[in-house]
Amino acid sequence: MKNLMIKNIPMFADLRDDILEKIYNLMQRRVYKRNNMILMEEDFGDTLFILNRGSVKITRLSDDGREVILSILGEGDFFGEMSIFDGESRSANVVALEDSEVYILKRGDFIDLLEKHPKIAIALLQELATRLRKSDQQIEGLSLSDAENRIGMTISRLAEELGVIKMGQVVIHNLPYQQDIANMAGTSRETVSRMLTLLQRKGYIQKRGRKLIITNYDEFVKQFG
Ligand code: CMP
């Protein structure tokens, strides 16, 4: 059934099928190719985006023109809610990291849903609390750690956001490019490359093409979490 797809979105997880159907009918589907800009910082916006397939990076430009990656979002995640709530322009750029499919909801329809279904509002608040917690960790990590630890922390974060856990191992199927990892960790691509080789040699990770496996996730988080 067509509403099955939105059942997998955490924000809508607990809703009845007839309500899911109504929400589905309010949404508009759009697809983006890898590297397409979905939202641009400073643009006006009053729509919410739900990522059904693919992944996106949330970025801003630093004063000296470098791309800083604030976060990477994967399937089932939403974005665009900040402008909806505070009425300001878009707070960051959103760029497709791979071919992606999104569903879009208009501000009025979204606010209506939040008023009628508190479960959606609670799930949304949970996710916003998680994002704030991650941002706090990122600020701490960027200011306190050396480049190598920052890369370890970034991989740990990517595992949380994009990885699949199975028997103590985490597999990231579509590891972002080394330049993107560098822009998340606030370091250079060369340092990322060196650190990935070192982590492999020490047995923490295995890398095959775009696939990265963290061999013992608990241990990795203890070291870099
Ligand atoms: P909005 O400001 O409307 O447009 C850009 C979107 O990027 C924003 O809403 C959020 O959905 C998302 N975003 C901004 N900062 C972060 C962050 N630190 N972590 C995750 N998502 C973010």
Boltz pocket constraint, residues with backbone or C-beta under 6 A from the ligand:
constraints:
  - pocket:
      binder: B
      contacts: [[A, 39], [A, 45], [A, 47], [A, 58], [A, 70], [A, 71], [A, 78], [A, 79], [A, 80], [A, 81], [A, 82], [A, 83], [A, 84], [A, 89], [A, 90], [A, 91], [A, 92], [A, 93], [A, 94], [A, 131], [A, 135]]
      max_distance: 6.0
